Amino acid sequence: MRQIVKVSRSTSCVILAGGKCRRLGQAKYFIKIGSVSIIERILAVVKEIFKEIIIVTNDKGLFPHYGEIKVVEDLEKDCGPLAGIFTGLSAIRNTQAFFVAGDMPFVNSKSIKELVNIAERQEYDCVIPRMDTGFEVLHAVYAKSLLPLIKEHLQQKRLAIHNLLCYCNCWYLDINEQSKVYFTNINTAEDLARIQD
């Protein structure tokens, strides 16, 4: 049986909360599902797994009350999630990090631990969930050694993460139908209404 880590000391966690939330008209990280905001739901899960947790945002003022959680602003502005990954990898103390989008209210510890377990046992540039609908690049592990390559892509304005993966040694973890809910994210009012029904 595969060993699953309980608390990771060699992998950090980075929550990407840098989107401008134009489609919802508000900072979606603070929208409540039930009585708990999306960001608090994510933090409740990742705090049980990771020693180091960092929030990457385009506005540190949105996150003034998070105690031991380090909050950093994007090093490269208006360059999307790839810039968030670059900033997160630049900020972590460890050699790799689990990255999660800050609008995923149903993240699951078992799913995260499986990704981290693979990344800590093998030397991959990234470990990424794969579904029949595609890859989930914002719920994945990336190695700090990717920083020079990511910087090159940012300088050339090649901002699609999928382009980066073409140059990486990746492990793709196949996700079954039942686990797809863990990767749900909120982009529109329709997405929000669907999960609140």
N, C-alpha and C positions, 0 to 999 in steps of 0.2 A: 504494500500500500504506500502511495506517495506521501512523503512527510510534508506537512504543511506548517509554515512558520507561525508562531504565536505573536511575537513582537519582533519586528525587523530592526536590527541595529546597523545594517549595512546598506539599506535602501531608505531614501527619504520619500516624502510625499509632497507633491506640489498640486495645489488646487488652482485651476486657471479661471480667474474671474475678471477678465479684461474686456469682455464684450461691451459694446455700447448699448445693447438692449433696445435698439430702435423699434423693433417689431412689437415689443410688449409695452413700450413707453415707460418702463420703470426698471429698476435694478432687479432682475429676476432672481438673484441669489437670495433675496430676502422675502420672496413670496412664500406664504405658508401653505404647506400641504397638511391638512388637518390643523394642528396647533403649532407645528414646528416648521421653521423656515428651511428652504432647500440647503443653504450653506450649513446650518446647524445639523441637519440630517447627515450630510456628508462628513462633517467633523466628528459626529458621534461614532461613525464607523471607523474612520481612519485613525482616530486617537487610540483605538485598541490595537492597532497594528504597527504604527510608526512612532519613533522617537522624535524625529524632526519633521515638522509640517510647515510648509510655506504657502502663503496665498500670493499669487501674482495678479496684479490688477493695473488698470490704467489710472486709478485714482485712489491713493492710500486713504484719503479722507472717508471713503465708504466703509472702512474696516477699522475704526478706532478702538474697539473694545474687545480685542481677541487675546489678551494676556500673553501667554507664552508662544502663541502662534505668530511667526514672523510674517510681516506683510511687506512686499516689495513692489515697486512700480516697474512696468515694462522698460527695458533698456532701449528697445527700438519701438518707437511709437507708430501706430497705424499700420502694423505689419501682420496683424492677425495672430492666430494661435501659434504659428511657428516662432514668433517673437516671444510668446509666453513660455514656450519650451526652452528657448535660448536663455531667457532671464532666469527661469527656474533652475536650470542646470548650472548657471553661473553662480547661483546663490547657495546651493546645497553644500553640505560638508562631506557627504558620501559620494561614491563613484557612480551612483545611478539613482533614479527617482521614478516612482509611480506617479503619473500625471492623470488628473481627472478633471473634466469640465465641471465648472461650478454650478451647472444647471441640471445635474443628474440626481434626482431625489431618491432613487431606489438603489443606490450602490450597495453591493453585497460583500461582506468580509470574506466569504469563502472564495468568491470569484477573484477578488483582489489578491488574496494570499496565493492562489494558484499561479497567477502571473508572476508575482514576486518570487515565489519558490523556484520557478523555471529560470528567472533572471539571475538569481543568486547561485544557482547550481551550474549554469552554463555561461559562456562568454558570448553573449549576443549584443548587438548594438541596440536592439529593441525587441520587446515581446508584446505582441499586439493581438487582441481578439479578432477572430474572423467569423463572420456570419454569412448566410446566403445573400444578404443584402450588401455586403462589403465589409471593409475593415473599420474598427472603432479606434481611430488614432488618438482620441482624447480620453481614453481609458486604458492606458498602456504604460509600459516601463521603457525609459530611454536612458542610455549610458552617457555619462558626462564626457566621455571621449568623443562624442559627436559634435562638441562645441565648434571646432574649426570648420567642419562641413556645414553646420547650420549657419554660421556667420557668413560663409561664402554664399549660401543660398539667399540670405537676407540682403547682402550687398548687391546681388544680381537681381533682386526682386522676384526671385523664384520662390513664392511664398506657400505653395501648396505642399502640405506635409506628404502627400502621396508621391510627389516628385522626389522628395528627400529619401523615401524608403527604397527607391531604385538603386541607391548607392550604399545601402546598409545591409548588414548581416542580420536579418530579422527571423524571429521565430513567430509563426502564426498559430494561435491557439483557437481551435475550432469550438464554437459556442453552440449549444443545442437550443432548440426552439423554446424550451421552458425558461431558459436563462436570459432571453432577450430583454425581458423587462428591466433587468439591472442596468441596461444601457440606454434607457429612456432619457431623453433630454427635452427641455422646455424652450422652444423658440418663439412660439406664437400663442395668441389667446386661445386658438383652437386646441393646441397641445395641452394647455393648462386646463381647459374645460374638460377635455377627454379624461385626464387622470383624476380630476376632482369629482367626476360622476360616480 
